[in-house]
Amino acid sequence: MRNGLTIGLVVPTAADEVPPEGPIMYPGVRFIARSARVHDLTPGGYDPGWDAIFPAVDYLVAQGVDAVTVAGTSLTFYRGPQAHQDLLAQLRRRTGLPVSTMSQSILDGLGAVGAKRIAVATAYTDVVNRRLKELLAAAGFDVQALACFNIVEFAGPHKKTPADIIALAEEAAAAAPGAEAILISCGGLHTLDVTRPLEAKFGIPVVSSATAVFWAAMRLVGDSGHVPGYGQLFERSGPAVH
């Protein structure tokens, strides 16, 4: 079923490059990326990316994609929960296609693993973390602890190693003994190699922006998103909800 699918991604990077996680996890699916460049991880740095979302979406629709998702977690939540919901509604009206965002993907992922109380690890500074907490609270999630890298530079998250990300997530999880899941927020934090070690250590699922966005995109087109080897979210996934 996966062969022949085409999924469009609006990406916050300067180039029209598909993040590596999707083709690795879902070979046979065609991913097309269009840039909506974010300058840095601050509200002012996100503004140019926000303004570029709809032109990028129009480009992707013209390529004949089956669904569209907007990557960049903080890009899609930095204006608050209502603005995120409005963005999704506008995307649906404009495209007539199944749509999602990276922010919606992490919310859907946390819901799929049955978590309400969460430990959170992010790339962001406090001003961005506050907006993330607002998004999570509006969706009914309780942030019991949050640890962050405090990064402003756009390329900064890409420089973090799996060991760095594991250590930060461990810090958050250790401070939240009642957490039912770990959330790693920021698509620039590459997490293919960190999910299973964290799940093995803490015994709870891990949901991360970089991988959940592709899981949710697959579900937009009627696929379960199931794939072995990348953690509980992907291994427990049942039928698509869209």
N, C-alpha and C positions, 0 to 999 in steps of 0.2 A: 504493500500500500504506500510505503514511503517514497518509492521511486516515482519521479514525475511531479512531486510537490515542489512549489516555489513559494518561499516565504521572504517577504521584504522586511528589512530592518533599517530604521533610522538610527544612525550611530552618532555618538557625540565626538568622535575623533575627527581629525582634519581631513583624512582620506576616506574614500569609499571602501573600507576594508571590513570584511566579516570577522567578528571576533572568533578566535580559534576553537572555542568550546563546541559550537554548533556542528561544524563539519566532522569533528572528532566523535561526538556522541551520536550523531544522526547522519551517517554516510548514506548517500543516495538522495538526500534532500538538497535541492538547490536553494541557497541563500543568496539574496542580493542586498547589498548595503548602499545607503546613501547618507552622506555626511550632513550633520547639523552641528557644526563645530562649537564646542564649549571651550571658552578661553581659559578658565580656571575654576576651582571648586569653591566659588563664592556666588552669592546671588547676582552680582554684576557680571560675573563670568558666565553664568548660565543664560543670561538674557539673550545674547546673540543666537545661542542654540535653540532656545524656545521659539524665537522668531523664524528660524529656519525649518521648523518641524513640518509645517504644511507644504511648503515647496518640495521638501524631500519626499513626503508622502505622495504628492502628485506624481513625482517622477517614478516612484515605485509602482504605483497603480498603472501607469502607462507601460510598464514592463510586463504586465499580465500576471502579477503575483496573486496567490490564492488567499493570503492573509498579510496583515501588516502589524508589526510591533515597534514601539519606540524604545530603544535601549537608552541607558543612562538613568540609573535609579534616581539620583538626586536631581537630574534635569527635569524629571517628571513629577517630583514631589515638592520642589523648593518653593513653589508658590502656595502651598497648602493643600489640604485634602479636597476642598471644594474645587479648586482650580484643576486638580488632577481628574476629578470626576467630569468636569466640564470638558477637559481635553479628550477624554475617552468618548464622550457624547459627540463632540465635533468630528472626531476621527470616523466614527460610525456613519454619521450623516455624509461626510465628504467622500468616503470611499465606497460605501455600500458593501464592505467586506468585513469579515471577522477581524477585530483589532484588539490589541493589548498594549501595555507598557511594561517596562522593567519593574516599576513600582507595583503595578497590579500583579505581576508575576510572583513577587515575593509574598504578597498577601495571599494569593491563591495557593502558593506552596505551603505556607504556614497553616492555612486552613486544611489542606490535603493531609498533612501529617497530624492533624488534631491538636495542635499546640495553641495555647492561649498565653501562658506565662513564658517569656522568652529572655534569653541572654543575647545581647547584640554586640557585634564587632563591626566597626566602620572605618572607612578611610578619612572621614570628615573632621572638620572643626566643630566647635560647639554650636555656632549659629546654624549650621546645616543639620547637625544632630537634633536640634530642637524641632526642626520641621519634620524630620523622620519620625520622631516620637509622636508628633501630632498625627501623622498619617497612620501610624500603627494604632494609636489610641482610638482614632475615629473608626477603625476597622475592628475594634474590640480586643486588641492585643495589649498585654501588660508587660512593659519593659522592666524587668527586675534588676538588670545591670547593663551598663554600656561601657565599652572600652573603645578607644579610637586612636588612629595614627596621627590625627591632627594635620592632615595634608591639605595644602592649598593648590600647589602646582598640579596642573592637569595630568602630567605624565607620572606624577609621584606614585600612584597606586601600582602602576606597572612595574615599578622597581622593587616592590616587596616580594620576598621569596616565600615559598610555601612554609618554611620554618617560621618566618616573621608572622604570617597570617595565623598559623596554628597557635603561636605564643599569644597573640592578641585575643583570639577566640577563647583560649584557655583562661586568660585573665578574666574575661567577661563571665564565662561559665562558672569559674570558681567563686565568683562573687554573687552567683545566683543559684544556690543549691536547689531551689524549687522550680527551676526552669524546665519546661517541657520541650524546648528546641533551642538551637543556636541559629541566629540569623547573622550572616555576613553580608553587609550592604556596601555595594560599590562594584559596578561591572568591571572596573579596572583591576580589581583584586582577583587574580586567577586562582581558582579553587578546585580544579579537577583532582589535585593530589592532596587536598587537605580534608575533604569531607569524611572519608572513611576512617582515618586515624582519629579524628575528633569524635565520631560516633562510637568508635570502639572504646575510647577512654571514658566518655561521659554517659554512654548508653541512651542518648537522645538524638533525634534527627537533626541534621544540619540543612538549612536552606540558604542558598547564596545567590546573589544577583546574577553572577556570571553564568551560572548553569540553569537557574530557574527560568530565565527569560526564554531559553530554547525549549525547555519542558512545556512552558505555557504556550509558546508559539505552535508546537506540535499539536497541542490540544485544541487550538483554534481551528485546525483543519481536520478534526475528528479522530486524531491519533491519541492513544493513551499517554504518550510520552515515556512509556516504560523502556528502560534500557538498564542492563545489569552493570554493576561495577562502580557506580558513582553515588551511592548512598541511598538511604531509605526513601526519599521522595521519589526517586526514579524506579526503585525496585517494587514499591508498594502501589504504584499508580494503577488505578482502574480505568474504566471507560471515561472518555472526555465528557466534560460538562457543557461544552458549547454546542 
